[in-house]
Structure formats: structure tokens, C-alpha cells
């Protein structure tokens, strides 16, 4: 996440918005198990645009985290925030995801370029991701002890 934040800080505010737009366009489509099934995903109510996310934690030694997002194409800021989080956190061990500071969304230099409500959406995404990682990791660990 720190590397991506550095990329954002290395450019002007206008170019930051362009980077955000590029990340929104690179957000991958949902896998079949989630496509068209928002009811099995968590809605992030803090986002101004409808955004749904799913978090999976693999039953491997590092408890690898996998992230999936669904947001409309006409919501590039929301999709861009999801792209930042996916690019930064997908594939990391659960412990590393949980160690991400809660204020990390503010480290991209976007607070001056987008509204506080939009920033609240990204903070909400991170908070929900971390909560789901904790719950899923605990469930895997409990199964292992059973």
C-alpha cells in the first residue's frame, strides 16, 4: 500500500485523479460465484455509490486474503477506491491486512481532490475488509482446533 501511496504523491493532484480513474477501469470483473449475487456480498453503506464487497481468507498458513468488489461503471471514484484497496491488499496474509492503519485511505493525497463523504466511503471499505478478515480467519482457526 505504501508503494501505491508513493505513486500518488509523486504526481500532481490532477494526475492523482487520473491514476484513480485508471485503477477504476482496472478493477476486475467478479468471479462467477459472485457475479449477479450481491446478496452474498456486503454492501458498504458509507459509499455514496452502491458498492458491494466480498472477502475470502484462504485456509493456508498465511491466511491469504482475496478481495472482490462490485460497483457500477458510472461510479469511477468509488471503483477507484476499490481498485486501490484491491491492488494494495489482495493476496496479502491476513496479519498484514489487519495491520493496515485505519487512516491509510488518507495517505494517497486524495482528500483535497474528492469530497469528505467520498473519503468516508474508502475508510468504510477498509474497515469492513478488516472486520471480515478477522471473522473469516477466526472461523478457519476454530475449525482447525475442532
N, C-alpha and C positions, 0 to 999 in steps of 0.2 A: 504494500500500500504506500509505503514511504517513497518508493521509486516513482510511482504514478503521480503522487503529490508533487514531487520534484519536477516532473514533466509539465505539470500545470503551472508551477511557479516560474518556470523558465521562459514563459511566453506572456504576451500582453493579455489584458482582460478579454479583449475581443477574440483573441486566439484561444483562450480558455473555453469560451463558449463554443468555438469551432471543434475543439477536442471533445467537449461534452456531446456535441451533435454526432461526431464520428463514433463515439462509444455507443450512442443510442442506436445507430444504424448497424453496429456490430453485435448487438445483443442477439444471441442465437434463438431460434425457434424452440418451442417447448418440445420435449420428447413426447412420444405417443401417449404415455401413461398420464400426462398432464394436459395435453392439447385438448381444448374443449371441455375440460373438467375443473373449472375454477372452484367448484365446491370442495375439492380435496386440497386446495391451496389456501393459504392465509391471506386475507385482504389486509393491506396496510392502510388503515383509515387516516393516518397522518398525511398521506399523499393527497394533493389536490386532484390528481387524475387517478382513475382506478388502476391500482397495481396489486397484483397477487404474487405471492412467492411460495416456494416450496424449498425446504431444506432437508437434505438427506445426509446422514452420517454413516459411513461405511463401517462394517464390522471388521476392521483391520487394526493393526497395532496403533497407528497414529490417530485412528478415528477420523479419516479423511472426510472433509466437508464438501458437499456438492450443492450448488445453488441453481435455482430455476426461477425465472421471472416472467410475468405476463403483464404487459402494459400496451395500450393502443399506440399504433404508429404515429398518431397525431398528438402524442404527448412526448416530444423529444427530450424535454428536461427530465421528466420522471424516468424515461428509458435510459437517459444518460447517467443518472444517478445509479440506476440498477446496473448499468454497464461498469461503472467504477467499482461497485461492490463485487460484482462477479469477477471482474478482471483481477481484483486485489485479493479476494478471499477464496474463490472456488479452487478446490484441490489442496487447500492447506489442512494441516492437522487441527483438530478441534481446539486444542490448547492455544494455538496461535490465533485462531479466530476469536476465542474468548478473551485473549489478551489485548485485542484492539481497543484503544481508548474510545470511550463513548463520544468524545468530541472530534473524532477522526474526520467526519464529513466536513468540518470547518477548515481542515488542513489543505484544501485544494484551491483556496483563493477564490471561491465562487460566491461567498456571502455578499460581496459587493455587486455581483453581476445578476443575482437572482433574488427573489423575494424571501423574507424570513420564513414565510409559510412553506415555500419550496424546500428550504434547508431543513425545516422541521420534518418534511417527508423523508429525506435521506437519513436523518437521525432515527426516525421511526423504523425505517427498513433495517438499519444496523441493529437496533435494539431487538427487533423481532427475530432477526437471524441468530443473534447470540442466545436469545431465550430458547429458540428451537434447537440449537446445537446442544445446549445444556440438557434439555429434556431428552433428546434422542441419544446422546452419549450416556446419560444415566440409565435409560432403558436397556441399551446394549450391555452396559456393565452389570445391571441387575440380572439379565438373562444369563450372563456368564457365571454369576455366583449361584444361580439356581440349580 
